[in-house]
Amino acid sequence: MKRIHLLIIKSYLGPLLMTFFIALFILDMQFLWKYVDDLVGKGLEWQMIGRLLFYASSTFVPMALPLAILLSSLMTFGNLGEHYELVAMKAAGISLKKIMAPLVILSIVISISAFYFSNNVLPGANLKFQSLLYDIRKQKLAFNIKEGIYYNGLNNYTIRIGKKDKDGIHIADVMIYNHSKRMGNIDVTAAKTGKMESTPDGRYIIFTLYDGYNYQEKVDVKGYRISLPFQRTKFKEEYRRFDLKEFELNHTDENLFKDHYLMLNLDQLKKSIDSLSNKLSKEQVKFSTNYLRNHKLYSRIDTTIKVDTLKPLKADFLSNFDNSAKQKIAEYAVNSAQIAGRNVKDHKKSFIKKNEKIIKHWVVWHKKFTLSFACFVLFFIGAPLGAIIRKGGLGLPVVISVLFFIIFHITSITGEKYAKALVLDPAVGMWISSAVLLPIGIFLTYKATTDSPLLDTDAWRKIFRNLKS
C-alpha cells in the first residue's frame, strides 16, 4: 500500500507544480499587458521589474492554486484510468477511497498551507506590490529627447533639438524655453550646435551650447507692459545644467498603505471592523439624537408674524393669517424641510460609504477561508471526474477543468460584488461558490466510488429510451 500511495503522490505532484506555475505565468502576462503603458519607457532596471513580478505573482496565488489543484487531480486520475492502473488496483481489492486517501491528506495539508499563506504572507505581498506599483506609475518617463520634437519632461523647461548625431552627444539647432516664471516664452535660448552629456553619476544632464543667443523679455522693471523692454545676448559658448532627480524612482512610505484592508491579517481585520463599526454606531446615534433639535420648525419662523390668540383658531391653521403671512410661513416651512432633507441625504451617503468599507473588510476576512476550502472542494471534483472520464494529458482534462473553474470564478466574483454592493451578506456572497461546487464534488465522488456509468453513452441512451417509453 505504501508503494502505491507514493506512486499516486508522485504522479500528482508533477502535474500540480506544472499547472500551478503555468497559471501564474499566464496571470503575470495578463498583469504585464494591463500595466505595459506604466512600465515602458521609464528606464526601470530588470531587478525592479523582477521584484514587481514576484510580488504580483504572490497576489495571484489565490487564483492559480485552485485551478492547479483541479487540473492536476483530474490529470492524475485520468492518466491512471487511461493506462488501466485504476482497474488493476481495484482488481487487487483496493477501493477508490483508499487510492484517494493519500491525496486527500495532501489536499488537507495544501488547504492549511493556503490559509497560512492567505493570512500571513499575502497581506505583506499586497503591501509590497501596491506600494511598488504606485511608485512606478508615478515615476516620469526616462529622459529621452528626439529630433524635431518639443520635449517638456523637465520641470519649467521645454527643449527642442533639430538634429542629433548617432552618438547621442552632438546636437544642432537647439532651442531651450525657460517657463519658470509662468509667463510664456519670455526667456528663450537658441544655439546652432552643442553637446548633451550626463554626469558620471547620472544625476545631471549638461548642455554645452555654441554660437547662440539668449532672448529675454524684461518683466521685472516698472512699466514693462508699456515699454516692452527686450534683451538679446550673444554667446560663443554657454553651459546649462538640468537636475535629473525627478526621474529617479521615489519610494513611498509603506506605512501609508498598511491600514488598507488588503494588507491586514485576520486579527487586524477584526480589530479594524470593530473600530469602524463602533465609530459608525456612535455617529448614527449622535445624528438621530441631534436631528430633531437641529431642525425644529419654530426656530425658523419669523417672529414678526402675529396672531390674535384671543380669537378662536380655525381648524385650517393657515386660514388664521393674512395672505402675506401665509406666504412667509409656507416659505419657512419649505426651506426648513429642504434643509432637513439635504442633511438626511448627506448623512445617509456618508453612512452607506462607511458601511461599504466595513463590508469590504468582511469580504477579505471570509476570502482567507474560502481559498482553503475551494482547494479542498475542487480536489473532490477533479479526482473523481478523472477516474470517470479516464483521459489524461492536457486535452480533455484542460477543457473540463476550465469549465468548472469558470463556474467557480464567476460565482465567487458575483458573490463578492453583491456583498460589496450591500445586496448579500458577506458570509453568503463569499461562500456561494463553495456552496455551488460542494454538491457537485459530493455527487462526482459518490459516482466514482460506486463505479456508476456517469459518462457511458450506452447507459444514457438506455435512460432516455426508458423516459421516452
C-alpha positions as CSV (number, residue, x, y, z in Angstrom):
1,M,0.0,0.0,0.0
2,K,2.8,2.4,0.8
3,R,4.4,2.0,-2.6
4,I,1.0,2.6,-4.3
5,H,0.5,5.7,-2.2
6,L,3.9,7.0,-3.1
7,L,3.2,6.3,-6.7
8,I,0.0,8.2,-6.6
9,I,1.6,11.2,-4.7
10,K,4.5,11.4,-7.2
11,S,2.0,11.2,-10.1
12,Y,0.1,14.1,-8.6
13,L,2.9,16.4,-7.5
14,G,4.3,16.8,-11.0
15,P,1.1,18.0,-12.7
16,L,0.3,20.1,-9.7
17,L,3.6,22.1,-9.8
18,M,3.5,22.3,-13.6
19,T,-0.1,23.6,-13.8
20,F,0.5,26.0,-10.9
21,F,3.4,27.7,-12.5
22,I,1.7,27.8,-15.9
23,A,-1.3,29.5,-14.3
24,L,1.0,32.0,-12.5
25,F,2.8,32.7,-15.8
26,I,-0.4,33.4,-17.6
27,L,-1.6,35.7,-14.9
28,D,1.7,37.5,-14.9
29,M,1.4,38.0,-18.6
30,Q,-2.0,39.4,-18.1
31,F,-0.7,41.8,-15.5
32,L,2.1,43.0,-17.8
33,W,-0.4,43.5,-20.7
34,K,-2.6,45.6,-18.3
35,Y,0.2,47.8,-17.0
36,V,2.5,47.9,-20.0
37,D,1.9,51.6,-20.5
38,D,3.0,52.3,-17.0
39,L,6.2,50.3,-17.3
40,V,7.6,51.0,-20.7
41,G,10.0,54.0,-21.3
42,K,10.9,54.6,-17.7
43,G,14.3,53.1,-17.6
44,L,13.5,50.5,-15.0
45,E,16.2,48.1,-14.1
46,W,15.5,44.4,-14.6
47,Q,15.8,43.8,-10.8
48,M,12.9,46.3,-10.2
49,I,10.7,44.6,-12.8
50,G,11.6,41.2,-11.3
51,R,10.6,42.4,-7.8
52,L,7.3,43.7,-9.2
53,L,6.5,40.4,-10.9
54,F,7.5,38.4,-7.8
55,Y,5.1,40.4,-5.6
56,A,2.4,40.3,-8.3
57,S,2.8,36.5,-8.5
58,S,2.3,36.3,-4.8
59,T,-1.0,38.1,-5.1
60,F,-2.1,35.7,-7.9
61,V,-1.7,32.6,-5.8
62,P,-5.4,32.6,-4.6
63,M,-6.5,32.3,-8.3
64,A,-3.8,30.0,-9.6
65,L,-3.8,27.4,-6.7
66,P,-7.4,26.2,-7.0
67,L,-7.1,25.9,-10.8
68,A,-3.8,23.9,-10.4
69,I,-5.4,21.5,-7.9
70,L,-8.5,21.0,-10.1
71,L,-6.5,20.3,-13.3
72,S,-3.7,18.2,-11.7
73,S,-6.1,15.9,-9.8
74,L,-8.1,15.4,-13.0
75,M,-5.0,14.7,-15.0
76,T,-3.6,12.3,-12.4
77,F,-6.6,10.1,-12.1
78,G,-7.3,10.5,-15.8
79,N,-3.9,9.1,-16.6
80,L,-4.3,6.2,-14.1
81,G,-7.6,5.4,-15.6
82,E,-6.4,5.7,-19.2
83,H,-3.5,3.3,-18.5
84,Y,-5.8,0.8,-16.7
85,E,-3.8,1.3,-13.4
86,L,-7.0,2.1,-11.6
87,V,-8.6,-1.1,-12.9
88,A,-5.6,-3.1,-11.7
89,M,-5.7,-1.5,-8.2
90,K,-9.5,-2.2,-8.0
91,A,-8.9,-5.8,-9.2
92,A,-6.4,-6.2,-6.3
93,G,-9.0,-5.2,-3.8
94,I,-8.1,-1.6,-3.3
95,S,-11.1,0.7,-3.4
96,L,-11.1,4.2,-4.9
97,K,-11.4,5.6,-1.4
98,K,-8.1,4.1,-0.3
99,I,-6.5,5.2,-3.6
100,M,-7.6,8.8,-3.0
101,A,-6.7,8.7,0.7
102,P,-3.0,10.0,0.4
103,L,-4.1,12.8,-1.9
104,V,-6.9,13.7,0.5
105,I,-4.4,14.1,3.3
106,L,-2.1,16.1,0.9
107,S,-5.1,18.3,-0.1
108,I,-5.7,19.0,3.6
109,V,-2.1,20.0,4.1
110,I,-2.3,22.2,1.0
111,S,-5.5,23.8,2.3
112,I,-3.9,24.6,5.7
113,S,-0.9,26.0,3.9
114,A,-3.1,28.1,1.7
115,F,-4.8,29.5,4.7
116,Y,-1.5,30.3,6.3
117,F,-0.3,32.0,3.1
118,S,-3.5,34.0,2.8
119,N,-3.4,35.2,6.4
120,N,0.3,35.8,6.9
121,V,2.1,36.1,3.6
122,L,-0.5,37.6,1.3
123,P,-1.0,40.9,3.3
124,G,2.7,41.6,3.2
125,A,2.9,40.7,-0.5
126,N,-0.1,43.0,-1.2
127,L,1.6,45.8,0.7
128,K,4.9,45.5,-1.2
129,F,3.2,45.1,-4.6
130,Q,0.8,48.0,-4.2
131,S,3.4,50.4,-2.9
132,L,6.0,49.5,-5.6
133,L,3.4,49.7,-8.4
134,Y,2.3,53.1,-7.1
135,D,5.9,54.4,-7.2
136,I,6.4,53.0,-10.7
137,R,3.2,54.5,-12.0
138,K,4.1,57.9,-10.5
139,Q,7.6,57.9,-12.0
140,K,8.2,60.1,-15.1
141,L,9.4,58.6,-18.4
142,A,13.1,58.4,-18.8
143,F,14.9,61.4,-20.2
144,N,14.8,61.0,-23.9
145,I,14.8,63.9,-26.4
146,K,14.1,63.1,-30.0
147,E,14.9,65.1,-33.1
148,G,12.4,67.8,-34.1
149,I,10.1,67.2,-31.1
150,Y,9.4,69.6,-28.3
151,Y,10.3,67.8,-25.0
152,N,8.7,69.1,-21.8
153,G,9.6,66.3,-19.4
154,L,11.8,68.7,-17.4
155,N,10.0,70.9,-14.9
156,N,9.7,74.5,-16.1
157,Y,11.7,73.8,-19.4
158,T,10.8,72.9,-22.9
159,I,13.7,71.7,-25.2
160,R,13.8,71.2,-28.9
161,I,16.7,69.7,-30.8
162,G,16.7,70.0,-34.6
163,K,19.3,67.3,-35.2
164,K,21.1,64.7,-33.0
165,D,24.1,62.7,-34.1
166,K,24.2,58.9,-33.8
167,D,26.5,59.1,-30.8
168,G,23.6,60.9,-28.9
169,I,26.1,63.6,-27.7
170,H,26.5,66.2,-30.5
171,I,23.4,68.2,-31.3
172,A,22.4,71.1,-33.6
173,D,19.7,73.7,-33.9
174,V,18.9,73.8,-30.2
175,M,16.2,75.8,-28.5
176,I,15.5,76.0,-24.8
177,Y,12.4,77.6,-23.3
178,N,12.5,78.7,-19.7
179,H,9.0,78.7,-18.2
180,S,10.0,79.1,-14.6
181,K,8.2,82.5,-14.3
182,R,5.0,81.1,-15.7
183,M,4.6,84.0,-18.2
184,G,5.0,82.3,-21.5
185,N,8.0,82.3,-23.8
186,I,9.8,85.3,-22.3
187,D,13.2,83.5,-21.8
188,V,14.5,81.6,-24.9
189,T,17.9,80.3,-25.7
190,A,18.9,79.3,-29.3
191,A,22.2,77.8,-30.4
192,K,23.5,76.4,-33.7
193,T,25.4,73.5,-32.2
194,G,26.1,71.9,-28.9
195,K,26.8,68.8,-26.8
196,M,24.4,66.9,-24.5
197,E,26.2,64.8,-21.8
198,S,25.3,63.4,-18.5
199,T,27.4,63.4,-15.4
200,P,29.1,60.1,-14.3
201,D,26.6,59.5,-11.5
202,G,23.7,60.2,-13.9
203,R,22.3,62.9,-11.6
204,Y,22.6,65.8,-14.1
205,I,22.4,66.4,-17.8
206,I,24.7,69.2,-19.1
207,F,24.2,71.1,-22.3
208,T,27.2,72.8,-23.8
209,L,25.9,75.3,-26.4
210,Y,27.9,77.1,-29.1
211,D,27.2,80.2,-31.2
212,G,23.8,81.2,-29.9
213,Y,21.6,83.9,-28.4
214,N,19.6,84.4,-25.2
215,Y,16.4,86.3,-25.8
216,Q,14.6,87.8,-22.7
217,E,11.6,90.0,-22.2
218,K,12.3,92.1,-19.1
219,V,9.3,91.8,-16.8
220,D,11.0,92.9,-13.6
221,V,11.1,96.6,-14.4
222,K,8.5,99.2,-13.8
223,G,6.0,99.8,-16.7
224,Y,7.2,96.9,-18.7
225,R,3.8,96.4,-20.2
226,I,4.0,99.8,-21.9
227,S,7.7,100.0,-22.8
228,L,8.1,96.2,-23.5
229,P,11.9,96.0,-22.8
230,F,13.7,93.3,-24.6
231,Q,17.3,91.9,-24.2
232,R,19.3,89.8,-26.6
233,T,22.7,88.4,-25.5
234,K,25.1,86.6,-27.9
235,F,27.4,83.9,-26.7
236,K,30.1,81.7,-28.2
237,E,29.8,79.0,-25.5
238,E,27.3,78.5,-22.7
239,Y,26.6,75.8,-20.2
240,R,23.2,74.6,-19.0
241,R,22.8,72.0,-16.2
242,F,19.5,70.2,-15.5
243,D,18.8,68.1,-12.5
244,L,17.5,64.6,-13.3
245,K,16.5,63.8,-9.7
246,E,12.8,63.9,-10.7
247,F,13.4,60.9,-13.0
248,E,14.6,58.7,-10.1
249,L,12.2,56.2,-8.6
250,N,11.0,57.7,-5.3
251,H,10.0,55.1,-2.7
252,T,6.7,55.9,-0.9
253,D,6.5,55.1,2.8
254,E,4.7,51.8,3.1
255,N,3.0,53.0,6.3
256,L,0.6,55.0,4.1
257,F,-0.8,51.7,2.7
258,K,-0.6,49.3,5.6
259,D,-4.1,50.2,7.0
260,H,-5.8,49.1,3.8
261,Y,-8.0,46.0,4.3
262,L,-6.0,44.1,1.7
263,M,-2.8,44.4,3.8
264,L,-4.3,43.1,7.1
265,N,-4.5,39.6,8.6
266,L,-7.4,38.1,10.5
267,D,-6.7,39.7,13.9
268,Q,-6.0,43.1,12.3
269,L,-9.2,42.9,10.2
270,K,-11.3,42.0,13.2
271,K,-9.9,45.0,15.2
272,S,-10.4,47.3,12.2
273,I,-14.0,46.1,11.8
274,D,-14.8,46.6,15.5
275,S,-13.3,50.1,15.4
276,L,-15.2,51.1,12.2
277,S,-18.5,49.6,13.5
278,N,-18.3,51.4,16.8
279,K,-17.5,54.6,15.1
280,L,-20.4,54.3,12.7
281,S,-22.8,53.4,15.5
282,K,-21.8,56.4,17.5
283,E,-22.2,58.7,14.5
284,Q,-25.7,57.2,13.8
285,V,-26.8,57.7,17.4
286,K,-25.4,61.2,17.5
287,F,-27.3,62.1,14.3
288,S,-30.6,60.6,15.5
289,T,-30.4,62.5,18.8
290,N,-29.4,65.8,17.4
291,Y,-31.7,65.7,14.3
292,L,-34.9,67.0,15.9
293,R,-33.1,69.6,18.0
294,N,-31.3,71.0,14.9
295,H,-34.3,71.1,12.6
296,K,-37.2,72.4,14.7
297,L,-39.7,74.4,12.6
298,Y,-40.3,77.2,15.2
299,S,-36.7,78.2,15.1
300,R,-37.1,79.3,11.5
301,I,-40.5,81.1,11.8
302,D,-40.4,84.9,11.5
303,T,-41.2,86.5,14.9
304,T,-42.9,89.4,13.2
305,I,-45.8,87.2,12.3
306,K,-48.5,87.7,14.9
307,V,-51.9,86.0,15.5
308,D,-54.6,87.2,17.8
309,T,-54.7,84.5,20.5
310,L,-58.0,85.8,22.0
311,K,-59.9,84.7,18.9
312,P,-60.7,81.1,18.5
313,L,-58.3,79.4,16.0
314,K,-59.7,77.8,12.9
315,A,-59.0,74.1,12.1
316,D,-57.1,75.2,9.0
317,F,-54.0,76.7,10.5
318,L,-53.0,78.9,7.6
319,S,-56.5,80.4,7.4
320,N,-55.8,82.3,10.7
321,F,-53.3,84.6,8.9
322,D,-53.5,87.0,6.0
323,N,-52.0,86.3,2.6
324,S,-48.6,87.8,3.2
325,A,-48.2,85.9,6.5
326,K,-49.3,82.7,4.8
327,Q,-46.6,83.1,2.1
328,K,-43.9,83.7,4.7
329,I,-45.0,80.7,6.8
330,A,-45.1,78.5,3.7
331,E,-41.6,79.7,2.6
332,Y,-40.1,79.0,6.0
333,A,-41.7,75.6,6.1
334,V,-40.4,74.6,2.6
335,N,-36.9,75.9,3.4
336,S,-36.8,74.0,6.7
337,A,-37.9,70.8,5.0
338,Q,-35.4,71.2,2.2
339,I,-32.5,71.7,4.7
340,A,-33.6,68.8,6.8
341,G,-33.9,66.6,3.6
342,R,-30.4,67.5,2.4
343,N,-29.0,66.8,5.8
344,V,-30.6,63.4,5.8
345,K,-29.3,62.6,2.3
346,D,-25.8,63.7,3.1
347,H,-25.6,61.6,6.3
348,K,-27.2,58.7,4.5
349,K,-24.5,58.7,1.8
350,S,-21.8,59.0,4.5
351,F,-23.2,56.1,6.5
352,I,-23.5,54.0,3.3
353,K,-19.9,54.6,2.4
354,K,-18.6,53.7,5.8
355,N,-20.8,50.6,5.9
356,E,-19.4,49.6,2.5
357,K,-15.9,50.0,3.9
358,I,-16.8,47.6,6.8
359,I,-18.3,45.1,4.3
360,K,-15.1,45.2,2.3
361,H,-13.2,44.2,5.4
362,W,-15.6,41.3,6.0
363,V,-15.2,40.2,2.4
364,V,-11.4,40.0,2.8
365,W,-11.9,38.2,6.1
366,H,-14.1,35.5,4.6
367,K,-11.8,35.2,1.5
368,K,-9.0,34.0,3.7
369,F,-11.1,30.9,4.5
370,T,-12.8,30.4,1.1
371,L,-9.4,29.9,-0.6
372,S,-8.5,26.9,1.6
373,F,-12.0,25.4,1.3
374,A,-12.1,25.9,-2.5
375,C,-8.8,24.0,-2.8
376,F,-10.3,21.1,-0.9
377,V,-13.6,21.1,-2.8
378,L,-12.0,21.4,-6.3
379,F,-9.9,18.3,-5.5
380,F,-13.1,16.3,-4.9
381,I,-14.3,17.5,-8.3
382,G,-11.1,16.8,-10.3
383,A,-10.1,13.4,-8.8
384,P,-13.4,11.5,-9.2
385,L,-14.0,13.2,-12.6
386,G,-10.6,12.0,-13.8
387,A,-11.4,8.5,-12.6
388,I,-14.7,8.6,-14.5
389,I,-13.6,10.1,-17.9
390,R,-10.3,8.1,-17.8
391,K,-8.5,10.6,-20.0
392,G,-5.1,12.1,-19.1
393,G,-2.8,14.6,-20.7
394,L,-3.7,18.3,-21.5
395,G,-6.6,17.7,-23.8
396,L,-10.0,16.9,-22.4
397,P,-8.9,17.4,-18.7
398,V,-8.0,21.1,-19.5
399,V,-11.3,21.7,-21.2
400,I,-13.3,20.2,-18.3
401,S,-11.1,22.0,-15.7
402,V,-11.6,25.3,-17.4
403,L,-15.3,24.9,-17.4
404,F,-15.5,24.1,-13.7
405,F,-13.0,26.9,-12.9
406,I,-15.1,29.4,-14.9
407,I,-18.2,28.3,-12.8
408,F,-16.1,28.8,-9.6
409,H,-14.7,32.1,-10.7
410,I,-17.9,33.6,-11.9
411,T,-19.9,32.6,-8.8
412,S,-17.1,33.9,-6.5
413,I,-16.8,37.2,-8.3
414,T,-20.5,37.6,-8.5
415,G,-21.0,36.9,-4.8
416,E,-18.2,39.2,-3.9
417,K,-19.7,42.1,-5.9
418,Y,-23.1,41.5,-4.5
419,A,-21.6,41.6,-1.0
420,K,-19.7,44.8,-1.6
421,A,-22.9,46.3,-3.1
422,L,-24.8,45.5,0.1
423,V,-27.1,43.1,-1.7
424,L,-25.9,40.0,0.0
425,D,-24.4,39.3,3.4
426,P,-20.6,38.8,3.1
427,A,-20.9,35.4,4.7
428,V,-23.4,34.4,1.9
429,G,-21.7,36.1,-1.0
430,M,-18.2,34.8,-0.3
431,W,-19.3,31.2,0.3
432,I,-21.8,30.9,-2.6
433,S,-19.2,29.5,-5.0
434,S,-18.2,26.8,-2.5
435,A,-21.9,26.1,-1.8
436,V,-22.4,25.6,-5.6
437,L,-19.4,23.3,-6.1
438,L,-19.6,21.2,-2.9
439,P,-22.7,19.2,-4.0
440,I,-21.1,18.6,-7.4
441,G,-18.0,17.3,-5.7
442,I,-20.0,15.0,-3.4
443,F,-22.1,13.7,-6.4
444,L,-19.0,13.0,-8.5
445,T,-17.2,11.3,-5.6
446,Y,-20.2,9.1,-5.0
447,K,-20.5,8.2,-8.6
448,A,-16.8,7.4,-8.9
449,T,-16.6,5.3,-5.7
450,T,-19.7,3.3,-6.8
451,D,-18.4,2.8,-10.4
452,S,-21.5,4.4,-11.8
453,P,-21.5,4.8,-15.6
454,L,-21.8,8.5,-15.5
455,L,-20.3,9.2,-18.9
456,D,-21.2,5.9,-20.6
457,T,-23.2,6.8,-23.7
458,D,-25.0,3.4,-23.7
459,A,-26.2,4.0,-20.2
460,W,-27.5,7.4,-21.1
461,R,-29.2,6.1,-24.2
462,K,-30.9,3.4,-22.1
463,I,-32.1,6.1,-19.7
464,F,-33.5,8.2,-22.5
465,R,-35.3,5.2,-24.0
466,N,-36.9,4.4,-20.7
467,L,-38.0,8.0,-20.3
468,K,-39.4,8.1,-23.8
469,S,-41.3,4.8,-23.4
